[in-house]
Amino acid sequence: MSRPRLFSVPEAIATELNLTELRTHDGAGRVLLSGRDLAIYGIDKALDEGAEELSPDEAKEIFHL
C-alpha cells in the first residue's frame, strides 16, 4: 500500500475546498491536505498556486503532528 501524499497549501485553497475547519494549520497561513483532499481541486493546479508536497517527516515537523 502506498503512503498518502501530503501537501502544505495556502489557506485559500483549503477554504475553497471547505476544509479549513477540518484540517491542521501551521499558524502561518498554510493548511495540511492530502492528495485525496486535492483530487477534485487538482494537484497540479494546487502546486501552481503555491502548494508544496511534503514528506511525512516534513509534515510532522511543520505542522507539529
PyMOL commands that set and color helices and strands:
alter all, ss='L'
color gray80, all
select helices_A, chain A and resi 11-16+35-38+43-48+56-63
alter helices_A, ss='H'
color red, helices_A
select strands_A, chain A and resi 6-10+30-34+52-54
alter strands_A, ss='S'
color yellow, strands_A
deselect
rebuild
show_as cartoon
